[in-house]
Amino acid sequence: MYQGETILSGGIRRENSLTMSQYTDLELQLKSVKYRKALLKYIKLANAGHTGGDLSCTDILNVLYNDVLGVTPENFAIRHRNRFVQSKGHSVEALYVVLADKGFFPESDLETMCQYQSKYVGHPTRKVKGIEFNTGALGHGLSITAGIALAAKMDKTENYVFTLLGDGELAEGSNYEAAMMAAHYKLDNLVAILDHNTLQITGRNREVCSPYPIDEKFKAFGWEVVSVDGNSIPDLRKIFHELPAAKSKPTLIIANTVKGKGVSYMEDEKKWHHGVPSDEQYKQAMDELDALEKKLVKHSIVN
C-alpha cells in the first residue's frame, strides 16, 4: 500500500494510493447510522427505492469514501486518482447520501429524488456530481472498471479502481468475461467488492440462479479472493488497507452482509429488495436507528 500523493511534471497532482482517514471506528459507525437514516428519509419522500440493498452496502460505501478512496469534489477532475463504479446501480440512494456528505452536492437536493425532471434518478448517472459512470444495467461495472484499471497500468500510475457488485448480478455473463481479462492482464489495481447479502428480488441466489461457489470460480480465473464481514467497520478498514491482496492478481472481496441491515423488520427479507416503509414502519425504523446512535454515543463517552 502506498500513501500520500505525487507531484508529476507540470505540477499536476495525482492521488496515488489508498488514503487512511483520521476517523475512529466509532465515528464511522455513527456515520453509517446517519447514512441509513438519511437514505430511508429520501426513499420515503420519493416513494421509491431499493431499500434492502441500500442498507446492506451502506457500511462498504462509508469506509470506501471516508477511509480509502480519498476522492473529493476538489480532486474529482484529476485523471490519475482512485476510482469507484457502483455496478449494482439500483442501490443508488445509499451512494447519493454518501456523496452529499462528501460535499459533491447539498443533501437537500435529494428531496427531489425520483421526481419529474430531477437528475437524482433511481440509478447512477453522470449528471450527478461524483458519479463516475452511468450504471444500472447489471453486469457492466466489472467490465468498465477492468478497462479503467488496464488504462492505469498502461499509464504506469498507482491508483486503485473499485467496483461494487450485487450477488444476484453474478448471473450476468459479462462478469466472467471481465474476470478472465482482468486476470490475464494481472490487474492488481482492480478490486471488486461483492455485496453478498444472499438475496435478490425473487428470492435466495441459491434458489433463483446459484452463483456458487463464488470464491472457487474467481480463483479459477486467476483472482485473489478474500472474505470479510461487510457490515463491520473495523473489518472493512483492515481488509481495504491490506490491498493488493496478492501481487499481479485482481482482488475479489466477498463482503458478507445482511439485506436491510439496521432495521429489524427489513433484515434478511426479500420483500425489502425494493419497497417504501409505511408511516408506522418508517417511525419504527428511525426509532431503532436513533437507539443505536444513542448507544454508540454513550459508548464513546464511557470510553
GULOSE-589867 format. One line per field, with one value per residue (C-alpha): residue in one letter; x negated, y, z. Coordinates in nm, 3 decimals. Layout:
// residues N
aa: c(A,...) .
x: c(X,...) .
y: c(Y,...) .
z: c(Z,...) .
//
This chain:
// residues 303
aa: c(M,Y,Q,G,E,T,I,L,S,G,G,I,R,R,E,N,S,L,T,M,S,Q,Y,T,D,L,E,L,Q,L,K,S,V,K,Y,R,K,A,L,L,K,Y,I,K,L,A,N,A,G,H,T,G,G,D,L,S,C,T,D,I,L,N,V,L,Y,N,D,V,L,G,V,T,P,E,N,F,A,I,R,H,R,N,R,F,V,Q,S,K,G,H,S,V,E,A,L,Y,V,V,L,A,D,K,G,F,F,P,E,S,D,L,E,T,M,C,Q,Y,Q,S,K,Y,V,G,H,P,T,R,K,V,K,G,I,E,F,N,T,G,A,L,G,H,G,L,S,I,T,A,G,I,A,L,A,A,K,M,D,K,T,E,N,Y,V,F,T,L,L,G,D,G,E,L,A,E,G,S,N,Y,E,A,A,M,M,A,A,H,Y,K,L,D,N,L,V,A,I,L,D,H,N,T,L,Q,I,T,G,R,N,R,E,V,C,S,P,Y,P,I,D,E,K,F,K,A,F,G,W,E,V,V,S,V,D,G,N,S,I,P,D,L,R,K,I,F,H,E,L,P,A,A,K,S,K,P,T,L,I,I,A,N,T,V,K,G,K,G,V,S,Y,M,E,D,E,K,K,W,H,H,G,V,P,S,D,E,Q,Y,K,Q,A,M,D,E,L,D,A,L,E,K,K,L,V,K,H,S,I,V,N) .
x: c(0.000,-0.123,-0.024,-0.031,-0.041,-0.298,-0.366,-0.410,-0.591,-0.400,-0.281,0.010,0.100,0.203,0.370,0.152,0.273,0.527,0.575,0.622,0.855,0.835,1.182,1.210,1.412,1.678,1.702,1.750,2.012,2.200,2.174,2.331,2.628,2.656,2.646,2.910,3.144,3.092,3.145,3.467,3.582,3.530,3.673,3.982,4.004,3.952,4.192,3.937,3.607,3.415,3.416,3.272,2.966,2.903,2.889,2.667,2.397,2.402,2.102,1.899,1.964,1.896,1.550,1.463,1.541,1.430,1.124,0.997,1.059,0.954,1.197,1.330,1.510,1.175,0.980,1.259,1.135,0.782,0.720,0.494,0.686,0.866,1.199,1.523,1.803,2.123,2.219,2.524,2.675,3.018,2.874,2.800,2.981,2.700,2.440,2.625,2.631,2.258,2.172,2.382,2.197,1.867,1.978,2.045,2.390,2.625,2.813,3.132,3.107,3.217,3.563,3.627,3.508,3.710,3.934,4.012,3.707,3.482,3.134,3.137,3.291,3.308,2.974,2.636,2.599,2.307,2.546,2.492,2.160,1.937,2.076,1.810,2.030,2.394,2.482,2.789,2.799,2.637,2.313,2.142,1.945,1.674,1.608,1.588,1.351,1.131,1.082,1.004,0.758,0.585,0.553,0.397,0.145,0.059,0.011,-0.209,-0.005,0.060,0.428,0.682,1.012,1.305,1.645,1.937,2.128,2.453,2.452,2.761,2.572,2.331,2.589,2.475,2.218,2.022,1.881,1.690,1.552,1.423,1.286,1.088,0.950,0.855,0.657,0.489,0.356,0.257,0.467,0.374,0.505,0.859,1.079,1.428,1.642,1.935,2.231,2.310,2.644,2.761,3.093,3.221,3.560,3.723,3.552,3.227,2.949,2.900,3.261,3.301,2.974,2.694,2.358,2.182,1.906,1.822,1.475,1.363,1.494,1.296,0.988,1.009,1.000,0.683,0.818,0.719,1.034,1.082,1.389,1.499,1.796,1.932,2.125,1.824,1.644,1.320,1.305,1.369,1.100,0.848,0.908,0.903,0.574,0.412,0.459,0.348,0.439,0.183,-0.072,0.022,0.378,0.708,0.888,1.243,1.364,1.668,1.840,2.091,2.377,2.737,3.004,3.191,2.913,3.001,3.381,3.509,3.817,3.626,3.325,3.286,3.629,3.652,3.965,3.744,3.532,3.729,4.012,4.116,4.199,4.539,4.556,4.564,4.278,4.074,4.115,4.007,3.701,3.598,3.659,3.431,3.158,3.192,3.150,2.838,2.697,2.754,2.588,2.281,2.260,2.290,2.013,1.789,1.847,1.775,1.455) .
y: c(0.000,0.346,0.664,1.032,1.189,1.257,1.580,1.495,1.702,2.020,2.046,1.806,1.649,1.283,1.083,0.772,0.544,0.439,0.700,0.644,0.884,1.024,0.886,0.633,0.315,0.463,0.782,0.580,0.362,0.680,0.790,0.462,0.529,0.881,0.747,0.484,0.743,0.977,0.718,0.600,0.961,1.020,0.684,0.774,1.118,0.972,0.684,0.466,0.294,-0.031,-0.021,-0.360,-0.340,0.023,-0.079,-0.382,-0.181,0.135,0.035,-0.056,0.284,0.459,0.304,0.347,0.717,0.813,0.593,0.456,0.640,0.992,1.120,1.471,1.737,1.917,1.628,1.461,1.607,1.470,1.185,0.962,0.911,0.623,0.546,0.379,0.250,0.120,-0.169,-0.256,0.072,0.010,0.082,0.439,0.600,0.496,0.632,0.963,1.008,0.941,1.176,1.450,1.404,1.434,1.773,1.686,1.847,1.974,1.694,1.895,1.816,1.463,1.593,1.583,1.224,1.027,1.327,1.471,1.638,1.559,1.436,1.222,0.920,0.561,0.457,0.634,0.897,1.124,1.417,1.387,1.520,1.245,0.967,0.806,0.614,0.551,0.205,0.003,-0.240,-0.512,-0.680,-0.371,-0.239,-0.504,-0.466,-0.088,-0.097,-0.364,-0.128,0.165,-0.047,-0.160,0.202,0.293,0.012,0.135,0.486,0.339,0.501,0.365,0.440,0.173,0.104,-0.035,-0.165,-0.282,-0.582,-0.735,-1.110,-1.158,-0.965,-1.256,-1.423,-1.179,-1.349,-1.031,-1.051,-1.364,-1.221,-0.925,-1.155,-1.351,-1.035,-0.877,-1.182,-1.210,-0.855,-0.902,-0.608,-0.599,-0.241,-0.371,-0.453,-0.596,-0.590,-0.828,-0.719,-1.075,-1.044,-1.375,-1.231,-1.089,-0.959,-1.302,-1.498,-1.658,-1.652,-2.023,-2.090,-1.843,-1.896,-2.019,-1.839,-2.072,-2.148,-1.782,-1.796,-2.101,-1.961,-1.637,-1.823,-2.039,-1.724,-1.617,-1.376,-1.345,-1.390,-1.273,-1.255,-1.002,-0.909,-0.637,-0.470,-0.442,-0.109,-0.234,-0.546,-0.349,-0.094,-0.367,-0.557,-0.246,-0.129,-0.465,-0.423,-0.552,-0.892,-1.051,-0.914,-0.940,-1.055,-0.866,-0.892,-1.003,-0.907,-1.112,-0.880,-1.087,-0.852,-0.853,-0.721,-0.444,-0.413,-0.187,-0.215,-0.523,-0.598,-0.545,-0.762,-1.070,-1.019,-1.037,-0.819,-0.525,-0.560,-0.253,-0.103,0.206,0.187,0.299,0.585,0.337,0.131,0.445,0.557,0.216,0.220,0.568,0.478,0.175,0.378,0.657,0.397,0.259,0.609,0.683,0.355,0.439,0.792,0.658,0.409,0.690,0.892,0.595,0.513) .
z: c(0.000,-0.092,0.088,0.005,-0.336,-0.606,-0.795,-1.161,-1.420,-1.498,-1.141,-1.185,-0.855,-0.857,-0.585,-0.599,-0.324,-0.075,0.191,0.561,0.740,1.088,1.171,1.452,1.408,1.633,1.428,1.112,1.284,1.371,1.009,0.898,1.127,0.985,0.630,0.698,0.849,0.554,0.282,0.448,0.467,0.095,-0.007,0.193,0.027,-0.321,-0.257,-0.437,-0.374,-0.335,0.041,0.136,-0.087,0.014,0.377,0.314,0.130,0.344,0.556,0.247,0.086,0.416,0.453,0.086,0.074,0.424,0.472,0.141,-0.185,-0.098,-0.364,-0.307,-0.514,-0.537,-0.692,-0.889,-1.218,-1.168,-1.409,-1.202,-0.880,-0.715,-0.880,-0.780,-1.002,-0.842,-1.066,-0.854,-0.958,-0.814,-0.467,-0.568,-0.274,-0.037,-0.280,-0.316,0.060,0.093,-0.196,-0.039,0.289,0.100,-0.036,-0.401,-0.375,-0.100,0.073,0.028,-0.346,-0.260,-0.170,-0.547,-0.589,-0.846,-0.915,-1.258,-1.420,-1.120,-1.211,-0.895,-1.065,-0.947,-1.097,-1.107,-1.378,-1.459,-1.443,-1.067,-0.936,-0.801,-1.022,-1.242,-1.488,-1.564,-1.432,-1.351,-1.637,-1.429,-1.532,-1.673,-1.375,-1.370,-1.742,-1.711,-1.414,-1.571,-1.864,-1.634,-1.436,-1.755,-1.868,-1.533,-1.574,-1.922,-1.781,-1.506,-1.229,-0.881,-0.835,-0.748,-0.922,-0.722,-0.822,-0.608,-0.742,-0.629,-0.575,-0.791,-1.057,-1.096,-1.318,-1.589,-1.812,-1.886,-1.533,-1.623,-1.947,-1.746,-1.474,-1.732,-1.894,-1.558,-1.451,-1.792,-1.764,-1.396,-1.279,-0.911,-0.904,-0.960,-0.661,-0.699,-0.385,-0.374,-0.162,-0.062,0.117,-0.044,-0.166,-0.492,-0.594,-0.632,-0.356,-0.243,-0.500,-0.446,-0.542,-0.829,-1.020,-0.799,-0.843,-0.600,-0.531,-0.596,-0.441,-0.639,-0.967,-0.932,-0.810,-1.122,-1.333,-1.151,-0.889,-0.525,-0.317,0.041,0.264,0.523,0.738,0.510,0.790,1.024,1.002,1.165,0.947,0.628,0.714,0.779,0.456,0.237,0.381,0.313,-0.063,-0.300,-0.163,-0.398,-0.639,-1.008,-0.932,-0.920,-0.587,-0.514,-0.167,-0.072,0.175,0.369,0.451,0.568,0.335,0.518,0.778,1.069,1.054,1.231,1.020,0.694,0.772,0.550,0.391,0.011,0.004,0.102,-0.211,-0.302,-0.107,0.082,0.453,0.572,0.821,1.107,0.966,0.900,1.260,1.388,1.163,1.277,1.643,1.606,1.439,1.698,1.974,1.805,1.767,2.137,2.230,2.022,2.163,2.517,2.443,2.317,2.635,2.864,2.677) .
//
